[in-house]
């Protein structure tokens, strides 16, 4: 049994991204068997990495925003609740889910998303799933002027699926520098027909494969990748203008590629379907300064 100081040192190294493979294995074992260590890890991961549900939905009352869902899929059998949190360890073999609060004062770095503003009328749109990074794939869409406010991606109604979707692949293999960080995805949506309520959804999914090696997967399922996060925003009838949606996802060091999934749907379904615009897709890296000293309990 390791002392509390030894456990804290392992936690510090993991959060700072300096843990060796031996450190990871030791911390893995502690998290499996020691509830006190799980509580410590939850506390300091929440403070130092701000991983989890810091999602915002702009322009509508809070009641219209659905709870953020953050999912870890690499190690499903072992989950543990600790002080209202579910803990996350960035190991290739052991991954818990983590849900925590979002903190201010994070360092933000923009990650390039190709054609994020959809300004090029001639931009290439693939069908279904992107064939590689820096490309957008859609069910059925076009770049057009959004109610006189400049070009945006117009997601056209799709009869076979409740959501009209756009998908993009981003290489994040170099952005985290081996540290425990988070990714924040945001986008703006607008309804083309105010006589209908609608639902907008963001998904961010992290994979260990490189962008070039990533294989297409069914977009309707929710358990792909090592980690994922989603946010849903319901917009009532008559709500004009742009509506922003944001979701935050943990970025373990193992993740090399993320898939951006954007969806728009008329509500309720089944029912009439209309077109929707999407614009200003942004992906940011959220990180905290490196720690040189192990944390101490208050």
Secondary structure, 3 states (H helix, E strand, C coil): CCCHHHHHHHHHHHHHCCCCHHHHHHHHHHHHHCHHHHHHHHHHHHHHHCCCCCCCEECCCHHHECCCEEEECCCCCCCCEECCEECCCCCCCCCCCCCCCCCCCCEEEEECCCCCCCCCCCCCEEECCCCCCCCEEECCEEEEECCCCCEEEEECCCCCCCCEEEEEEEECCCCCCCCCEEEEEEEEEEECCCCCEEEEEEEEEEECCCCCCCCCCCCCCCCCCCEEEEEEEEECCCCCCCEEEEEEEEECCCCCEEEEEEEEEEECCCCCCCCEEEEEEEEEEEECCCCCCCCCCC
